[in-house]
Amino acid sequence: MTQPNETQILWRVLRNCEGRYSIARVTHLIPEGWTPVGADAPRTICMDRIAELWTDMRPLSVQEAVA
């Protein structure tokens, strides 16, 4: 059995209600409280997308309390 190339494995970016991001393989169920963001892609592209989107590491509740 051959292993898939890393670029062949698709991942999805997930975001929760506190504005935190994660990735999960498309073969895994999306956990409760998380929402997909954008299209499925190889891991490196998903990580780049998170780097662009998640510029403030504080949870949304903290960001809103400070604002």
PQR file of N, CA, C, O and H, with PARSE charges and radii, in Angstrom:
ATOM      1  N   MET A   1       0.842  -1.169   0.000 -0.4000 1.5000
ATOM      2  CA  MET A   1       0.000   0.000   0.000 -0.0000 2.0000
ATOM      3  C   MET A   1       0.895   1.244   0.000  0.5500 1.7000
ATOM      4  O   MET A   1       1.796   1.364   0.830 -0.5500 1.4000
ATOM      5  N   THR A   2       0.649   2.146  -0.912 -0.4000 1.5000
ATOM      6  CA  THR A   2       1.471   3.349  -0.979 -0.0000 2.0000
ATOM      7  C   THR A   2       0.837   4.472  -0.164  0.5500 1.7000
ATOM      8  O   THR A   2      -0.385   4.609  -0.096 -0.5500 1.4000
ATOM      9  H   THR A   2      -0.082   2.048  -1.586  0.4000 1.0000
ATOM     10  N   GLN A   3       1.693   5.252   0.438 -0.4000 1.5000
ATOM     11  CA  GLN A   3       1.232   6.400   1.214 -0.0000 2.0000
ATOM     12  C   GLN A   3       0.994   7.580   0.280  0.5500 1.7000
ATOM     13  O   GLN A   3       1.765   7.783  -0.658 -0.5500 1.4000
ATOM     14  H   GLN A   3       2.685   5.140   0.382  0.4000 1.0000
ATOM     15  N   PRO A   4      -0.064   8.366   0.518 -0.5600 1.5000
ATOM     16  CA  PRO A   4      -0.290   9.529  -0.346  0.2800 2.0000
ATOM     17  C   PRO A   4       0.782  10.588  -0.120  0.5500 1.7000
ATOM     18  O   PRO A   4       1.289  10.763   0.988 -0.5500 1.4000
ATOM     19  N   ASN A   5       1.105  11.276  -1.181 -0.4000 1.5000
ATOM     20  CA  ASN A   5       2.037  12.387  -1.103 -0.0000 2.0000
ATOM     21  C   ASN A   5       1.395  13.481  -0.261  0.5500 1.7000
ATOM     22  O   ASN A   5       0.179  13.666  -0.311 -0.5500 1.4000
ATOM     23  H   ASN A   5       0.693  11.134  -2.081  0.4000 1.0000
ATOM     24  N   GLU A   6       2.202  14.213   0.515 -0.4000 1.5000
ATOM     25  CA  GLU A   6       1.667  15.278   1.385 -0.0000 2.0000
ATOM     26  C   GLU A   6       0.829  16.285   0.603  0.5500 1.7000
ATOM     27  O   GLU A   6      -0.139  16.824   1.139 -0.5500 1.4000
ATOM     28  H   GLU A   6       3.190  14.064   0.556  0.4000 1.0000
ATOM     29  N   THR A   7       1.181  16.545  -0.644 -0.4000 1.5000
ATOM     30  CA  THR A   7       0.414  17.509  -1.435 -0.0000 2.0000
ATOM     31  C   THR A   7      -0.907  16.928  -1.928  0.5500 1.7000
ATOM     32  O   THR A   7      -1.771  17.664  -2.405 -0.5500 1.4000
ATOM     33  H   THR A   7       1.968  16.107  -1.080  0.4000 1.0000
ATOM     34  N   GLN A   8      -1.069  15.602  -1.815 -0.4000 1.5000
ATOM     35  CA  GLN A   8      -2.316  14.966  -2.241 -0.0000 2.0000
ATOM     36  C   GLN A   8      -3.350  14.913  -1.116  0.5500 1.7000
ATOM     37  O   GLN A   8      -4.536  14.709  -1.373 -0.5500 1.4000
ATOM     38  H   GLN A   8      -0.368  15.004  -1.428  0.4000 1.0000
ATOM     39  N   ILE A   9      -2.905  15.093   0.123 -0.4000 1.5000
ATOM     40  CA  ILE A   9      -3.817  15.046   1.261 -0.0000 2.0000
ATOM     41  C   ILE A   9      -4.482  16.414   1.401  0.5500 1.7000
ATOM     42  O   ILE A   9      -3.803  17.437   1.486 -0.5500 1.4000
ATOM     43  H   ILE A   9      -1.941  15.259   0.332  0.4000 1.0000
ATOM     44  N   LEU A  10      -5.801  16.422   1.424 -0.4000 1.5000
ATOM     45  CA  LEU A  10      -6.511  17.688   1.559 -0.0000 2.0000
ATOM     46  C   LEU A  10      -6.883  17.959   3.011  0.5500 1.7000
ATOM     47  O   LEU A  10      -7.266  17.059   3.757 -0.5500 1.4000
ATOM     48  H   LEU A  10      -6.353  15.591   1.355  0.4000 1.0000
ATOM     49  N   TRP A  11      -6.759  19.203   3.378 -0.4000 1.5000
ATOM     50  CA  TRP A  11      -7.077  19.682   4.711 -0.0000 2.0000
ATOM     51  C   TRP A  11      -8.112  20.789   4.586  0.5500 1.7000
ATOM     52  O   TRP A  11      -8.352  21.307   3.496 -0.5500 1.4000
ATOM     53  H   TRP A  11      -6.447  19.934   2.772  0.4000 1.0000
ATOM     54  N   ARG A  12      -8.717  21.145   5.701 -0.4000 1.5000
ATOM     55  CA  ARG A  12      -9.608  22.307   5.714 -0.0000 2.0000
ATOM     56  C   ARG A  12      -9.257  23.167   6.919  0.5500 1.7000
ATOM     57  O   ARG A  12      -8.879  22.669   7.980 -0.5500 1.4000
ATOM     58  H   ARG A  12      -8.522  20.724   6.587  0.4000 1.0000
ATOM     59  N   VAL A  13      -9.394  24.463   6.721 -0.4000 1.5000
ATOM     60  CA  VAL A  13      -9.198  25.418   7.808 -0.0000 2.0000
ATOM     61  C   VAL A  13     -10.512  25.496   8.577  0.5500 1.7000
ATOM     62  O   VAL A  13     -11.589  25.564   7.983 -0.5500 1.4000
ATOM     63  H   VAL A  13      -9.701  24.867   5.860  0.4000 1.0000
ATOM     64  N   LEU A  14     -10.413  25.484   9.896 -0.4000 1.5000
ATOM     65  CA  LEU A  14     -11.577  25.580  10.754 -0.0000 2.0000
ATOM     66  C   LEU A  14     -11.430  26.785  11.677  0.5500 1.7000
ATOM     67  O   LEU A  14     -10.322  27.163  12.058 -0.5500 1.4000
ATOM     68  H   LEU A  14      -9.539  25.428  10.379  0.4000 1.0000
ATOM     69  N   ARG A  15     -12.563  27.378  12.027 -0.4000 1.5000
ATOM     70  CA  ARG A  15     -12.572  28.527  12.936 -0.0000 2.0000
ATOM     71  C   ARG A  15     -13.672  28.302  13.963  0.5500 1.7000
ATOM     72  O   ARG A  15     -14.763  27.841  13.628 -0.5500 1.4000
ATOM     73  H   ARG A  15     -13.463  27.071  11.717  0.4000 1.0000
ATOM     74  N   ASN A  16     -13.371  28.637  15.233 -0.4000 1.5000
ATOM     75  CA  ASN A  16     -14.400  28.486  16.260 -0.0000 2.0000
ATOM     76  C   ASN A  16     -15.006  29.831  16.625  0.5500 1.7000
ATOM     77  O   ASN A  16     -14.622  30.861  16.070 -0.5500 1.4000
ATOM     78  H   ASN A  16     -12.485  29.012  15.505  0.4000 1.0000
ATOM     79  N   CYS A  17     -15.949  29.826  17.553 -0.4000 1.5000
ATOM     80  CA  CYS A  17     -16.678  31.052  17.910 -0.0000 2.0000
ATOM     81  C   CYS A  17     -15.795  32.086  18.586  0.5500 1.7000
ATOM     82  O   CYS A  17     -16.175  33.255  18.651 -0.5500 1.4000
ATOM     83  H   CYS A  17     -16.262  28.990  18.004  0.4000 1.0000
ATOM     84  N   GLU A  18     -14.641  31.702  19.087 -0.4000 1.5000
ATOM     85  CA  GLU A  18     -13.705  32.637  19.703 -0.0000 2.0000
ATOM     86  C   GLU A  18     -12.674  33.157  18.708  0.5500 1.7000
ATOM     87  O   GLU A  18     -11.744  33.870  19.087 -0.5500 1.4000
ATOM     88  H   GLU A  18     -14.332  30.752  19.034  0.4000 1.0000
ATOM     89  N   GLY A  19     -12.840  32.797  17.428 -0.4000 1.5000
ATOM     90  CA  GLY A  19     -11.938  33.296  16.397 -0.0000 2.0000
ATOM     91  C   GLY A  19     -10.611  32.568  16.327  0.5500 1.7000
ATOM     92  O   GLY A  19      -9.659  33.065  15.726 -0.5500 1.4000
ATOM     93  H   GLY A  19     -13.595  32.218  17.120  0.4000 1.0000
ATOM     94  N   ARG A  20     -10.540  31.402  16.932 -0.4000 1.5000
ATOM     95  CA  ARG A  20      -9.311  30.603  16.871 -0.0000 2.0000
ATOM     96  C   ARG A  20      -9.376  29.684  15.658  0.5500 1.7000
ATOM     97  O   ARG A  20     -10.451  29.230  15.264 -0.5500 1.4000
ATOM     98  H   ARG A  20     -11.313  30.998  17.420  0.4000 1.0000
ATOM     99  N   TYR A  21      -8.226  29.421  15.079 -0.4000 1.5000
ATOM    100  CA  TYR A  21      -8.151  28.618  13.855 -0.0000 2.0000
ATOM    101  C   TYR A  21      -7.433  27.303  14.106  0.5500 1.7000
ATOM    102  O   TYR A  21      -6.614  27.179  15.017 -0.5500 1.4000
ATOM    103  H   TYR A  21      -7.353  29.789  15.399  0.4000 1.0000
ATOM    104  N   SER A  22      -7.760  26.333  13.279 -0.4000 1.5000
ATOM    105  CA  SER A  22      -7.116  25.033  13.301 -0.0000 2.0000
ATOM    106  C   SER A  22      -7.261  24.426  11.916  0.5500 1.7000
ATOM    107  O   SER A  22      -7.940  24.987  11.055 -0.5500 1.4000
ATOM    108  H   SER A  22      -8.425  26.433  12.539  0.4000 1.0000
ATOM    109  N   ILE A  23      -6.629  23.288  11.700 -0.4000 1.5000
ATOM    110  CA  ILE A  23      -6.821  22.555  10.458 -0.0000 2.0000
ATOM    111  C   ILE A  23      -7.181  21.114  10.799  0.5500 1.7000
ATOM    112  O   ILE A  23      -6.832  20.601  11.862 -0.5500 1.4000
ATOM    113  H   ILE A  23      -6.078  22.832  12.399  0.4000 1.0000
ATOM    114  N   ALA A  24      -7.882  20.483   9.878 -0.4000 1.5000
ATOM    115  CA  ALA A  24      -8.240  19.072  10.021 -0.0000 2.0000
ATOM    116  C   ALA A  24      -8.285  18.452   8.634  0.5500 1.7000
ATOM    117  O   ALA A  24      -8.633  19.114   7.655 -0.5500 1.4000
ATOM    118  H   ALA A  24      -8.166  20.900   9.014  0.4000 1.0000
ATOM    119  N   ARG A  25      -7.935  17.202   8.562 -0.4000 1.5000
ATOM    120  CA  ARG A  25      -8.060  16.500   7.283 -0.0000 2.0000
ATOM    121  C   ARG A  25      -9.517  16.467   6.865  0.5500 1.7000
ATOM    122  O   ARG A  25     -10.414  16.386   7.704 -0.5500 1.4000
ATOM    123  H   ARG A  25      -7.653  16.665   9.357  0.4000 1.0000
ATOM    124  N   VAL A  26      -9.743  16.530   5.573 -0.4000 1.5000
ATOM    125  CA  VAL A  26     -11.131  16.529   5.086 -0.0000 2.0000
ATOM    126  C   VAL A  26     -11.840  15.220   5.398  0.5500 1.7000
ATOM    127  O   VAL A  26     -13.069  15.170   5.382 -0.5500 1.4000
ATOM    128  H   VAL A  26      -9.014  16.596   4.892  0.4000 1.0000
ATOM    129  N   THR A  27     -11.100  14.172   5.679 -0.4000 1.5000
ATOM    130  CA  THR A  27     -11.703  12.881   6.007 -0.0000 2.0000
ATOM    131  C   THR A  27     -12.234  12.839   7.435  0.5500 1.7000
ATOM    132  O   THR A  27     -12.962  11.912   7.790 -0.5500 1.4000
ATOM    133  H   THR A  27     -10.101  14.213   5.693  0.4000 1.0000
ATOM    134  N   HIS A  28     -11.883  13.830   8.267 -0.4000 1.5000
ATOM    135  CA  HIS A  28     -12.344  13.866   9.654 -0.0000 2.0000
ATOM    136  C   HIS A  28     -13.608  14.701   9.773  0.5500 1.7000
ATOM    137  O   HIS A  28     -13.801  15.661   9.027 -0.5500 1.4000
ATOM    138  H   HIS A  28     -11.292  14.584   7.979  0.4000 1.0000
ATOM    139  N   LEU A  29     -14.450  14.337  10.694 -0.4000 1.5000
ATOM    140  CA  LEU A  29     -15.656  15.106  10.956 -0.0000 2.0000
ATOM    141  C   LEU A  29     -15.276  16.469  11.537  0.5500 1.7000
ATOM    142  O   LEU A  29     -14.285  16.595  12.256 -0.5500 1.4000
ATOM    143  H   LEU A  29     -14.293  13.557  11.300  0.4000 1.0000
ATOM    144  N   ILE A  30     -16.069  17.473  11.217 -0.4000 1.5000
ATOM    145  CA  ILE A  30     -15.835  18.803  11.776 -0.0000 2.0000
ATOM    146  C   ILE A  30     -16.365  18.797  13.202  0.5500 1.7000
ATOM    147  O   ILE A  30     -17.534  18.483  13.430 -0.5500 1.4000
ATOM    148  H   ILE A  30     -16.874  17.371  10.633  0.4000 1.0000
ATOM    149  N   PRO A  31     -15.511  19.143  14.168 -0.5600 1.5000
ATOM    150  CA  PRO A  31     -15.964  19.132  15.560  0.2800 2.0000
ATOM    151  C   PRO A  31     -17.055  20.175  15.806  0.5500 1.7000
ATOM    152  O   PRO A  31     -17.109  21.204  15.133 -0.5500 1.4000
ATOM    153  N   GLU A  32     -17.907  19.897  16.764 -0.4000 1.5000
ATOM    154  CA  GLU A  32     -18.961  20.831  17.129 -0.0000 2.0000
ATOM    155  C   GLU A  32     -18.336  22.156  17.563  0.5500 1.7000
ATOM    156  O   GLU A  32     -17.357  22.181  18.309 -0.5500 1.4000
ATOM    157  H   GLU A  32     -17.863  19.061  17.310  0.4000 1.0000
ATOM    158  N   GLY A  33     -18.914  23.247  17.089 -0.4000 1.5000
ATOM    159  CA  GLY A  33     -18.414  24.566  17.446 -0.0000 2.0000
ATOM    160  C   GLY A  33     -17.391  25.125  16.472  0.5500 1.7000
ATOM    161  O   GLY A  33     -16.938  26.258  16.638 -0.5500 1.4000
ATOM    162  H   GLY A  33     -19.709  23.227  16.484  0.4000 1.0000
ATOM    163  N   TRP A  34     -17.020  24.354  15.463 -0.4000 1.5000
ATOM    164  CA  TRP A  34     -16.040  24.793  14.475 -0.0000 2.0000
ATOM    165  C   TRP A  34     -16.721  24.912  13.114  0.5500 1.7000
ATOM    166  O   TRP A  34     -17.638  24.153  12.800 -0.5500 1.4000
ATOM    167  H   TRP A  34     -17.388  23.434  15.328  0.4000 1.0000
ATOM    168  N   THR A  35     -16.262  25.874  12.309 -0.4000 1.5000
ATOM    169  CA  THR A  35     -16.832  26.126  10.996 -0.0000 2.0000
ATOM    170  C   THR A  35     -15.714  26.121   9.957  0.5500 1.7000
ATOM    171  O   THR A  35     -14.656  26.701  10.200 -0.5500 1.4000
ATOM    172  H   THR A  35     -15.517  26.490  12.564  0.4000 1.0000
ATOM    173  N   PRO A  36     -15.923  25.482   8.805 -0.5600 1.5000
ATOM    174  CA  PRO A  36     -14.905  25.526   7.752  0.2800 2.0000
ATOM    175  C   PRO A  36     -14.751  26.944   7.192  0.5500 1.7000
ATOM    176  O   PRO A  36     -15.719  27.698   7.095 -0.5500 1.4000
ATOM    177  N   VAL A  37     -13.525  27.282   6.832 -0.4000 1.5000
ATOM    178  CA  VAL A  37     -13.211  28.595   6.255 -0.0000 2.0000
ATOM    179  C   VAL A  37     -12.483  28.366   4.938  0.5500 1.7000
ATOM    180  O   VAL A  37     -11.364  27.854   4.934 -0.5500 1.4000
ATOM    181  H   VAL A  37     -12.739  26.669   6.911  0.4000 1.0000
ATOM    182  N   GLY A  38     -13.091  28.732   3.835 -0.4000 1.5000
ATOM    183  CA  GLY A  38     -12.442  28.592   2.530 -0.0000 2.0000
ATOM    184  C   GLY A  38     -12.509  27.176   1.997  0.5500 1.7000
ATOM    185  O   GLY A  38     -13.184  26.307   2.549 -0.5500 1.4000
ATOM    186  H   GLY A  38     -14.000  29.148   3.838  0.4000 1.0000
ATOM    187  N   ALA A  39     -11.791  26.974   0.913 -0.4000 1.5000
ATOM    188  CA  ALA A  39     -11.793  25.693   0.208 -0.0000 2.0000
ATOM    189  C   ALA A  39     -10.773  24.728   0.802  0.5500 1.7000
ATOM    190  O   ALA A  39      -9.781  25.143   1.402 -0.5500 1.4000
ATOM    191  H   ALA A  39     -11.242  27.680   0.465  0.4000 1.0000
ATOM    192  N   ASP A  40     -11.029  23.441   0.627 -0.4000 1.5000
ATOM    193  CA  ASP A  40     -10.066  22.416   1.028 -0.0000 2.0000
ATOM    194  C   ASP A  40      -8.806  22.579   0.191  0.5500 1.7000
ATOM    195  O   ASP A  40      -8.870  22.943  -0.983 -0.5500 1.4000
ATOM    196  H   ASP A  40     -11.835  23.104   0.140  0.4000 1.0000
ATOM    197  N   ALA A  41      -7.644  22.301   0.817 -0.4000 1.5000
ATOM    198  CA  ALA A  41      -6.367  22.507   0.132 -0.0000 2.0000
ATOM    199  C   ALA A  41      -5.282  21.682   0.813  0.5500 1.7000
ATOM    200  O   ALA A  41      -5.511  21.126   1.887 -0.5500 1.4000
ATOM    201  H   ALA A  41      -7.592  22.005   1.770  0.4000 1.0000
ATOM    202  N   PRO A  42      -4.099  21.599   0.196 -0.5600 1.5000
ATOM    203  CA  PRO A  42      -2.979  20.950   0.880  0.2800 2.0000
ATOM    204  C   PRO A  42      -2.634  21.695   2.175  0.5500 1.7000
ATOM    205  O   PRO A  42      -2.972  22.868   2.336 -0.5500 1.4000
ATOM    206  N   ARG A  43      -1.967  21.006   3.081 -0.4000 1.5000
ATOM    207  CA  ARG A  43      -1.669  21.542   4.417 -0.0000 2.0000
ATOM    208  C   ARG A  43      -0.947  22.883   4.364  0.5500 1.7000
ATOM    209  O   ARG A  43      -1.310  23.802   5.098 -0.5500 1.4000
ATOM    210  H   ARG A  43      -1.693  20.053   2.950  0.4000 1.0000
ATOM    211  N   THR A  44       0.051  23.013   3.527 -0.4000 1.5000
ATOM    212  CA  THR A  44       0.830  24.254   3.496 -0.0000 2.0000
ATOM    213  C   THR A  44      -0.033  25.448   3.098  0.5500 1.7000
ATOM    214  O   THR A  44       0.147  26.547   3.623 -0.5500 1.4000
ATOM    215  H   THR A  44       0.346  22.266   2.931  0.4000 1.0000
ATOM    216  N   ILE A  45      -0.950  25.242   2.191 -0.4000 1.5000
ATOM    217  CA  ILE A  45      -1.838  26.335   1.773 -0.0000 2.0000
ATOM    218  C   ILE A  45      -2.788  26.694   2.914  0.5500 1.7000
ATOM    219  O   ILE A  45      -3.060  27.871   3.151 -0.5500 1.4000
ATOM    220  H   ILE A  45      -1.096  24.350   1.764  0.4000 1.0000
ATOM    221  N   CYS A  46      -3.288  25.688   3.616 -0.4000 1.5000
ATOM    222  CA  CYS A  46      -4.162  25.959   4.758 -0.0000 2.0000
ATOM    223  C   CYS A  46      -3.409  26.721   5.850  0.5500 1.7000
ATOM    224  O   CYS A  46      -3.959  27.645   6.450 -0.5500 1.4000
ATOM    225  H   CYS A  46      -3.067  24.732   3.424  0.4000 1.0000
ATOM    226  N   MET A  47      -2.176  26.346   6.109 -0.4000 1.5000
ATOM    227  CA  MET A  47      -1.393  27.046   7.125 -0.0000 2.0000
ATOM    228  C   MET A  47      -1.109  28.489   6.701  0.5500 1.7000
ATOM    229  O   MET A  47      -1.124  29.395   7.535 -0.5500 1.4000
ATOM    230  H   MET A  47      -1.729  25.596   5.622  0.4000 1.0000
ATOM    231  N   ASP A  48      -0.854  28.703   5.427 -0.4000 1.5000
ATOM    232  CA  ASP A  48      -0.661  30.070   4.922 -0.0000 2.0000
ATOM    233  C   ASP A  48      -1.931  30.887   5.088  0.5500 1.7000
ATOM    234  O   ASP A  48      -1.874  32.063   5.446 -0.5500 1.4000
ATOM    235  H   ASP A  48      -0.842  27.968   4.749  0.4000 1.0000
ATOM    236  N   ARG A  49      -3.080  30.267   4.828 -0.4000 1.5000
ATOM    237  CA  ARG A  49      -4.360  30.960   4.977 -0.0000 2.0000
ATOM    238  C   ARG A  49      -4.576  31.377   6.431  0.5500 1.7000
ATOM    239  O   ARG A  49      -5.030  32.489   6.699 -0.5500 1.4000
ATOM    240  H   ARG A  49      -3.126  29.312   4.537  0.4000 1.0000
ATOM    241  N   ILE A  50      -4.249  30.482   7.372 -0.4000 1.5000
ATOM    242  CA  ILE A  50      -4.382  30.812   8.791 -0.0000 2.0000
ATOM    243  C   ILE A  50      -3.457  31.970   9.151  0.5500 1.7000
ATOM    244  O   ILE A  50      -3.857  32.871   9.889 -0.5500 1.4000
ATOM    245  H   ILE A  50      -3.880  29.578   7.155  0.4000 1.0000
ATOM    246  N   ALA A  51      -2.238  31.959   8.647 -0.4000 1.5000
ATOM    247  CA  ALA A  51      -1.298  33.047   8.937 -0.0000 2.0000
ATOM    248  C   ALA A  51      -1.835  34.390   8.450  0.5500 1.7000
ATOM    249  O   ALA A  51      -1.597  35.418   9.084 -0.5500 1.4000
ATOM    250  H   ALA A  51      -1.913  31.228   8.048  0.4000 1.0000
ATOM    251  N   GLU A  52      -2.551  34.390   7.341 -0.4000 1.5000
ATOM    252  CA  GLU A  52      -3.143  35.625   6.820 -0.0000 2.0000
ATOM    253  C   GLU A  52      -4.348  36.065   7.650  0.5500 1.7000
ATOM    254  O   GLU A  52      -4.525  37.258   7.900 -0.5500 1.4000
ATOM    255  H   GLU A  52      -2.745  33.554   6.826  0.4000 1.0000
ATOM    256  N   LEU A  53      -5.174  35.113   8.076 -0.4000 1.5000
ATOM    257  CA  LEU A  53      -6.430  35.433   8.747 -0.0000 2.0000
ATOM    258  C   LEU A  53      -6.283  35.696  10.242  0.5500 1.7000
ATOM    259  O   LEU A  53      -6.959  36.568  10.786 -0.5500 1.4000
ATOM    260  H   LEU A  53      -5.029  34.144   7.873  0.4000 1.0000
ATOM    261  N   TRP A  54      -5.417  34.958  10.899 -0.4000 1.5000
ATOM    262  CA  TRP A  54      -5.344  34.988  12.362 -0.0000 2.0000
ATOM    263  C   TRP A  54      -4.198  35.888  12.796  0.5500 1.7000
ATOM    264  O   TRP A  54      -3.125  35.411  13.165 -0.5500 1.4000
ATOM    265  H   TRP A  54      -4.868  34.249  10.456  0.4000 1.0000
ATOM    266  N   THR A  55      -4.430  37.170  12.751 -0.4000 1.5000
ATOM    267  CA  THR A  55      -3.381  38.139  13.066 -0.0000 2.0000
ATOM    268  C   THR A  55      -3.405  38.571  14.528  0.5500 1.7000
ATOM    269  O   THR A  55      -2.420  39.124  15.017 -0.5500 1.4000
ATOM    270  H   THR A  55      -5.302  37.557  12.451  0.4000 1.0000
ATOM    271  N   ASP A  56      -4.493  38.335  15.229 -0.4000 1.5000
ATOM    272  CA  ASP A  56      -4.601  38.668  16.651 -0.0000 2.0000
ATOM    273  C   ASP A  56      -4.935  37.386  17.397  0.5500 1.7000
ATOM    274  O   ASP A  56      -6.032  36.848  17.247 -0.5500 1.4000
ATOM    275  H   ASP A  56      -5.293  37.886  14.833  0.4000 1.0000
ATOM    276  N   MET A  57      -3.999  36.892  18.201 -0.4000 1.5000
ATOM    277  CA  MET A  57      -4.151  35.598  18.860 -0.0000 2.0000
ATOM    278  C   MET A  57      -5.114  35.633  20.049  0.5500 1.7000
ATOM    279  O   MET A  57      -5.471  34.584  20.587 -0.5500 1.4000
ATOM    280  H   MET A  57      -3.108  37.329  18.324  0.4000 1.0000
ATOM    281  N   ARG A  58      -5.529  36.811  20.453 -0.4000 1.5000
ATOM    282  CA  ARG A  58      -6.454  36.876  21.585 -0.0000 2.0000
ATOM    283  C   ARG A  58      -7.820  36.347  21.165  0.5500 1.7000
ATOM    284  O   ARG A  58      -8.244  36.557  20.028 -0.5500 1.4000
ATOM    285  H   ARG A  58      -5.239  37.663  20.016  0.4000 1.0000
ATOM    286  N   PRO A  59      -8.517  35.656  22.078 -0.5600 1.5000
ATOM    287  CA  PRO A  59      -9.876  35.215  21.768  0.2800 2.0000
ATOM    288  C   PRO A  59     -10.768  36.427  21.479  0.5500 1.7000
ATOM    289  O   PRO A  59     -10.514  37.521  21.983 -0.5500 1.4000
ATOM    290  N   LEU A  60     -11.803  36.231  20.673 -0.4000 1.5000
ATOM    291  CA  LEU A  60     -12.695  37.332  20.328 -0.0000 2.0000
ATOM    292  C   LEU A  60     -13.311  37.985  21.561  0.5500 1.7000
ATOM    293  O   LEU A  60     -13.493  39.202  21.585 -0.5500 1.4000
ATOM    294  H   LEU A  60     -12.009  35.343  20.264  0.4000 1.0000
ATOM    295  N   SER A  61     -13.630  37.204  22.572 -0.4000 1.5000
ATOM    296  CA  SER A  61     -14.226  37.785  23.775 -0.0000 2.0000
ATOM    297  C   SER A  61     -13.269  38.774  24.443  0.5500 1.7000
ATOM    298  O   SER A  61     -13.714  39.793  24.971 -0.5500 1.4000
ATOM    299  H   SER A  61     -13.482  36.215  22.551  0.4000 1.0000
ATOM    300  N   VAL A  62     -11.989  38.498  24.430 -0.4000 1.5000
ATOM    301  CA  VAL A  62     -10.996  39.409  24.995 -0.0000 2.0000
ATOM    302  C   VAL A  62     -10.851  40.638  24.092  0.5500 1.7000
ATOM    303  O   VAL A  62     -10.804  41.765  24.584 -0.5500 1.4000
ATOM    304  H   VAL A  62     -11.628  37.671  24.001  0.4000 1.0000
ATOM    305  N   GLN A  63     -10.780  40.426  22.795 -0.4000 1.5000
ATOM    306  CA  GLN A  63     -10.676  41.560  21.870 -0.0000 2.0000
ATOM    307  C   GLN A  63     -11.844  42.522  22.056  0.5500 1.7000
ATOM    308  O   GLN A  63     -11.653  43.738  22.080 -0.5500 1.4000
ATOM    309  H   GLN A  63     -10.817  39.510  22.396  0.4000 1.0000
ATOM    310  N   GLU A  64     -13.057  41.976  22.188 -0.4000 1.5000
ATOM    311  CA  GLU A  64     -14.241  42.806  22.339 -0.0000 2.0000
ATOM    312  C   GLU A  64     -14.261  43.512  23.695  0.5500 1.7000
ATOM    313  O   GLU A  64     -14.714  44.654  23.783 -0.5500 1.4000
ATOM    314  H   GLU A  64     -13.212  40.988  22.168  0.4000 1.0000
ATOM    315  N   ALA A  65     -13.780  42.857  24.750 -0.4000 1.5000
ATOM    316  CA  ALA A  65     -13.751  43.462  26.078 -0.0000 2.0000
ATOM    317  C   ALA A  65     -12.773  44.639  26.132  0.5500 1.7000
ATOM    318  O   ALA A  65     -13.017  45.628  26.823 -0.5500 1.4000
ATOM    319  H   ALA A  65     -13.412  41.930  24.678  0.4000 1.0000
ATOM    320  N   VAL A  66     -11.675  44.520  25.402 -0.4000 1.5000
ATOM    321  CA  VAL A  66     -10.654  45.574  25.388 -0.0000 2.0000
ATOM    322  C   VAL A  66     -11.096  46.746  24.511  0.5500 1.7000
ATOM    323  O   VAL A  66     -10.742  47.892  24.788 -0.5500 1.4000
ATOM    324  H   VAL A  66     -11.477  43.717  24.840  0.4000 1.0000
ATOM    325  N   ALA A  67     -11.861  46.470  23.464 -0.4000 1.5000
ATOM    326  CA  ALA A  67     -12.254  47.515  22.516 -0.0000 2.0000
ATOM    327  C   ALA A  67     -13.231  48.511  23.083  0.5500 1.7000
ATOM    328  O   ALA A  67     -13.641  49.440  22.386 -0.5500 1.4000
ATOM    329  H   ALA A  67     -12.149  45.539  23.240  0.4000 1.0000
TER
END
